[in-house]
Every structure is written in structure tokens, then in C-alpha cells.
């Protein structure tokens, strides 16, 4: 039995427990979960389409050359920039990077992409500026970019 089926069995068991505990709260929770799913599913569809296009048009050799072990520091920077501008929800980042790894991307580069995709978002910068100010937003994003770069290098050294 794989991990996904185990999670489904546990979730089903907890759902049954929740129904016995309080039908009203369970119904409200399912409505909230359904609304959340409706916002995530379209993004996942787009990400999977993007993964298919990348698989069809970019060879394993090309991805390995640009984002592989031998790409070094420029590969990490490219990955960080791509992660920063990627409009991907965290749940879709992992399948996408799994596909990149299968195509030849190295672990430090995958690390850099995941971290920047989650921690630096071009799309959220206007809201962040509104709530925290421009100076804070710029400093936070620049420092995050630099720290992720350094951590990616360290990560590469640790797994080598």
C-alpha cells in the first residue's frame, strides 16, 4: 500500500469521527475545504499542462545542461529567478520540481526553485508593500534571495 492510500484511509477515518462528533461543524469544514480545492485545482491543471509542454519541448539534456550538476552557480541563479517569478501555489511546486529532477535538474537547483517559489512571490509584492512598506518588502526579498542562494550552495556541498 502506498503513502497516498494511507493518507486517504486516515482522512476518511477522521471524517467519519468528525461526523459522529458534530455533523454541523463537519458540513462547514467540508464547504471550506471545497472552496479551497476550487481555488487550487485550476492552478494545478495549468502546472500539469506546463509540465507536459516542458517535457515535450525541452530535452533532458538541455535541462541537465542548464539546471544540472555542472551548471554551478549560474544554474542556481537561474533557478532562483524562475522560482521568484513563478506563479505557482506551494502544492504545485513539488510535482513540478519532481519533473525537473527527472529531466536532470540537480538537488541544489531544485532547492533554490522551491524556496524562492514559496518565499519570494512577484505577484504578492504589491500587497506586501501595502501592508509592510516598500523598504521592508525590498529588503526582505533581497535578503531572502541571497540566503536561499547561500543555502543552496551549502545544500549542494552537504549532499555531494
Secondary structure, 3 states (H helix, E strand, C coil): CCHHHHHHHHHHHHHHHHHHHCHHHHHHHHHHHHHHHHHHHHHHHHHHHHHHHHHHHCCHHHHHHHHCHHHHHHHHHHHHHHHHHCCCCHHHHHHHHHHHHHCCCCHHHHHHHHHHHHHCCHHHHHHHHHHHCHHHHHHHHHHHHHHHHHHHHHHHHHHC
